[in-house]
Amino acid sequence: MKILIIGGTGDTGKWFVKFYKKHGFDVSIWGINKKKEVAQELGVPFADDLDREIGKSDIVMISVPINITEKTISDIAPKMSAGSLLMDITSVKKGPLGSMKKYAPQDVEILGSHPMFGPSIPDIRGQIVIFTSVEGRSRKWLPIIRSLYEDNGAHIEIMEAEEHDKMMSVVQGLTHFAYISIGAVFSELEFDVTRSRRFMSPMYDIMLDLVGRILEQNPYLYAMIQMNPEVAKVHKAYINQCNLLAETVKRKDVEGFVGIMKKAASHFGDTESALRRSEKLIGTKIAEHEELVRSIESERALKHIYSGVVHFGIVSKVTPRTVILERGGKKTEFLIENVRLLNEKELNVWKSANLKNVTRDISVFIPAGSDEDVIKNVIAERDGVVSSSIIDTYKKNNAKSVTYRIVIHGDRDAAIVHESAVKLLKGIGCTIR
């Protein structure tokens, strides 16, 4: 099937280009910025003749900023072929779906979609995607797209456009508004955020990361999300409650404050489950730090989250925010938030793929009744050994001779690891020949 992604040169568009291409679709893209180099990087054609590409596509996906989505739909929809599908991936649904109904021919199916994740997510598995459909206008294509997403691990929710926009006014509108306002307060107070991390609690640390995560992303996207018509009443309620709390504190009205908090907790519902989930999140963050502390003076590897580069060495120091690796007399400091600690198996796999390993052969007579494969597996567990294999066997005077080939990690002293394997073999009764 052929899919054209309008806005395929943007971050979200590029994510879906990769997704659909990976699953066998014939993908082409178009972007108002004419960034044809993006198409080259993605290995897909750029639609120079846009009208022609629209007409021959089975699916046209709209991935443009919210403020131009409806105009884009009005330009694209009339040019689509009978039996094709027009879908969008914006975070507001009522307006775009209304435009699709108005401008798409009756023999063109329409589908509103809202992926509840950003382009930094590596995979759709475990992610939520919301579909808004129009009765009788997506009989063919909704099952196909739904099956594609669900088969790859996504969770699908189907809801009406109006309900979607009301729900998103809080899920996205209020959430982003609150975090952005916290960031703006930091700026207004000229508050030293970096220094504050020296005194942080786990909850404050997580909150800072969430604020920073939003502030790091495209401000125009977040501005457009706030333009959801349903958000205005949410803003009003939020500001009213902030003022009420502030006035309550100003009056030193402890019981009034407690009353507001209790009322909110009662409406919230299952606060106990929320507490357990948040403690699990905090516990995960603490557990990684504790694992780093336990690794001091041990060899560990850190994978940089953004570059993918793996660094390994001896952990020499750990602070609440940093870890220092030492290798070859050189010390390198990393922000813990930017790296992931690899386990021993992951480190060994990385070493095997990236270091120049050393091969040694050891020939022995094994004890009568011994299983050479069991001995091979025991050798493979030796420290510094990547793998072991049997390359030769023969019998001489009722004694069985086996030659084991061991592969030694490139960063280890091959002579020492070799001697360790020899000592092991002697210890279980083998005779070196």
N, C-alpha and C positions, 0 to 999 in steps of 0.2 A: 504493500500500500504506500501511496505517496502522500507525504505531509509537508506543507509549507508553513514555516513559523515566521510570522510577522513580528519583528523585534528580536529575531534570532541572534542579533549581534550584542544584545544586552546580557547581563549576568544570568538572569532567570531563563531567558531564551536559550542561552548556550547550554544551560543544564538540561533542558528538555531536548535540545538537539542531540546531545550525547545519549540521553535515555532512549529516545526513539531510534536512533541509529544503531545502538547496541542491540535493539530487539527487532532488527531486520527491516525497518522502514526506510523507504527512499526519501531522504530528508533534503529540503532546500530551504534557504533563508532569505529574508529581506529585512533591511533596516534603513531608516530614514537617514542615518549618518553615512550610509554607503561604505561601511567598513568591510571591504571585500577581503582584506587580509584575515579577518576573523573566520570567514568561510573557508579560506585556505587552511588555517590552523585546525579547524574542525573537520576538514576533509569532506566538505559538502559544497554544492554549487550555490552561488549567489544569484538570486532571481533578477537578472538585468531587465528582462521583459516581464514585469510584475503581472500585468493583466493575463498574459498567456499562461504564466505559472499558476495563477489562481484558478483558471479554467480547467487545467489538467490535474489538479490536486484532489485527492480523495478527502483530505482533511486540511483545513486552514486553522491554525492556532494563533490567536491574538495575544501577544506578550509585550504590551507597550504600557507606558505610564497611565495611571488611572484617569488623569485629566484629559487624555486624548483617546481613550479607549472607545468611547461612543462614536466619535468622529471617524476613527479608523474603521469601525464596524460598518458605518454608513457608506464608506468608500469601497470597502471590500465585498460586503455581502451580496450586492446585486450582480456581481461578476462571477459568482460561483456556479458550478455545474450541478445539474439534477442528481440527487442521490448522495451528494457530498455532505460533509459535516463542518460547521463553523463552531469553534469553541474558543473561550477566553480563559485566562488564568489570573484575573485580577481579584483583589480582596474586597471589592464591592460588587454586588450582583444585580440589584434591581435595575439600575440604569443600563448596564451593558446587555442584560437579557432582554430588556424592553427594546433596545436598538436592534438586536438580532431578530426579534419577532417582527419589527417594523420593516427592516430592510432586506432580510433574507427571503428569497423566493420560497413559496410553500413547499416545493419539492427539495429544498435544502434543509437538512436537519440542523438543530442548534442545541448547544450544551454549555451551560455555565460551569466553570470549575474553579476551585480555590485550593491550591496546595498549601497546607498549613506548615510550610517549612521554607527556608531560604536556600539560595544556591550554594551555600557553604556545606550543606548536608551531602555526604558522599553517596548515599543510596536511599531509595524510596522505602526500603524495608522498615517497617515499624512506624511510618509516617501517616498522618491523616490527610486525606484529600476529600474536600466537600464538592458534591455535584448538585447543581440546581438545573432541573430540566423543565421543559414545557410539555404538557400532555399532548401526545400525538406527534411531537416534533423530534423525538430521539429514539424511536423504537429499534432501529437498526444499530445505531452507533453506540448508545449508552452501554449495552451489554458487552460490546467489543472493548471499549476503553476501560470499563470497570474491570473486566476480566484481566486485561493487560496489567493494570495497576495491582489488583489483588494477587495475581499470580506471582508478582514480584515483592509481595509482602506488605503492601500498603493497606490501610484500613479506610474504607469508604463510608462516608455519611451523605445521605441525600436529604435535602431540605428545600423549602420554598425560599425564593429570593428575598422576600421581605423579612422572614424570620432570620435568614442568614445575616442580613445587614444589621438587624437589631442585636443579634448575638455578637457579631464582630465589633460593634461599637463599644462593647465592654472587653471582650477577649483580647482585641488588639488596641482599639481606641483608648480605653482607660489605662490599660497596662503600659502602653508606650508613653502616653501623656504623663503618667505618674513618674516613670523612670527618667524621661527627658526633663521633667520639672526638677527632679532631684539633681540631675547634672547641671541644670541652669542655676540652681541654688548654690552649688559648689562654686560656680563661676562668680555669682553675685557676692558671695562671702569671701572670695579670693582664698578659698579653703585649700590647703595643701593635701590633695588626695593621696599622692605618693607617700608622703610622710605618715599619713594616717594609717596606712597598711601596717606600720610597725606596731600599732597598738590594737589591731583589729581582733574582733571575735570571729568565729567561723561564719556566723550569719551575716555580719557586716561584709566579710570578704566575698561571699556569694552575691550579696546585693550590689557591691561595687562592680563585680564582673558583669552582672546583668545590665547595669547602667552603662558601663563601658562598651558592652557588646552592641547596644542600640546606637550609642553615639558614634561608633566606628563605622556604621553603615550609611547607605545613601540617604542623606537628609530629605531629598526630594520625594523619595518613596514614602518616608514616614510622614511627610507633610501631606501627601495625597491620601494616606490612610486616615488622617485626621479630618479630611474633607468629606468623609462619609456623612450624609445628612443626618443620620441617627446619632452622631457623636455629640452634637451640640448640647442635647439634654443631659448627656452623661457628664460632659464638662461642667455644666451648671450644678449638677448634684455633687460632683467631686469637690468643687470649689466651696460650695455651701457647707459641706461636711468639714473641710479643712478650716474654714472660718469658725464653725461651731466648736471644734476641738480647741482651736487657738483661744477663743473667748472663754471656754471652760477652764483652760489652764491659767489664763490671765486672771480669772476670778479666784484662782486657787480652790476650785470646786472639785475636790477629790471624788466625792460621791457621784457628781455629775459625769466626770470622766469615766468612772467605773461603770456607770449606767450605759453610756454610749458604747463602751467596749463589750459589755455583756449583751446588749441588744444586737450588736454586729455579730457576735459569736453565735447567738441563738439563731439568727437568720442564716448564717454560714452553714450550719448543720454539723457534719461530722468533723469537728476540729481535731478529734483524737487521731483519726486516720491521717489528716494533714500533718499533724505533729510527727507521727511515725515516719511518713514519707520524707519530711524535711530532715529528720534525724538521720535517715538512711543516706540522704544526699550529703549531709555534713560528715557523716561517718566515712563515706567513700573518700572525701577530700582529706580527712584526717589520716585514714589508713594509708594512703599513698605517701604522705609525709613521714609517717612512722616507719614505713618500709624503707624509705631513703635513709632515715636515721639509723636503722638497724644495719644498713649496708655500708656504713662508714668503715674504711680500710678494706673493703671488698671490691672486686671488679664488677661493675654494672654498666649497662648501656642505656642511653637516653635517645629517644627518637624525637626530633624537632617536629612539632605538630604542623607547622606551616611549610617548611622546606622539605620535610621527609628525610633529612640527613640523620644518620645514626652516629652518635659519638659514644665511645666506650673508654673506660679507664677505671682507676681506683677512686672511689668516692672519698674525698678528703675532708669535706665540710658541708654541713647542711644547716641553713637558717630557715626561718618561717617562710621566706620567699625565694631563696636561691639554693642551688646545689653546685658544688665545685668538684669537677673531675680532674684527676691528675694522670697524665700519661707521658712517659718519656721525659720526665722532669718539667713538663709544661702543665700549668693549671688553667682550666677554662671554667668560667662561671656561667651558669644558665639560670634563667627565671623558671621556677618550677611550673608556672602556669603555661609556659611555652613548650614543655617537653612531656613525653610519656615514658615511664619507666618500663623497659622491656624485661620480661621474665627470662629465666635461664635458657629455656628452649628457644625462645625468639632470638636471643643473643647468639646461640650456637648456630641457628639457621642462617643468621646474617653473616657470621664469620665464615661459614662454609661457602657462601655465595660471593663474598667480597674480599677475603684474604687469600693470599697465595699459600695454599696448604702444602705440607710435606708428607711424602709417602715413604714408609719403611716396611720391610718384610722381615718376618721372624719365623724360622722353621724349627719345629719341635717334634719330639716323639711324645704322644699323649698317653696317659695311663690307660691300661687295658679296661675296656668297658665304658670309657668316657665318650661323651657325645661332642664331636668337634664343633657342631653348631651352637651348643650351649656355651662352650668356651669362647667362641667368636662373639657371642652376645655379651659375655662378661667383660671381654676386652673393650668392647664398644662403650661400656659405661665408665671406663677409666677417665679420669680428669685429663683434659687436653686432647682427647681422641674424638675426631669427628665421626669416624665410622671404621668398621673392620670387616674384612671379607676373607674367604678362603680361596686361594688361587691355585693350590696344588695339594693332592693327597696321594700317598702310596704306602704299601705294606712292605716291611723288611724284617724277616725272621720273626714273624708274628707280632711285630711292633708296628703301630700305625703312625706314619709321619704326616704332619700337616703344616703347610706354609700359610701363615696369616699375613694379610696386608693391612696395615693400619694407616689411616690418614690423620695427620696431626694438624691442629689449628696453627695457622701461619704466625700467630703472635706468641706462640709458646716455644720454649727451648726444646727442639726435636730430640736431642740426645737424652735429656732428662725424661721426657715422656716415653721414649723408646725403652729406656732402662727400667722405668716403672712398669711397663707392660711385660718385659722380660722377667722381672721380679715376681709379678703376679703369676705368670705361667709356671715358674719354678715352684712357687708356693702351693700350687694345686697339683704338683706331682709331675709336671712335664719336664722333659730333658731337652735342653737346647742342642741342636746339631749344627 
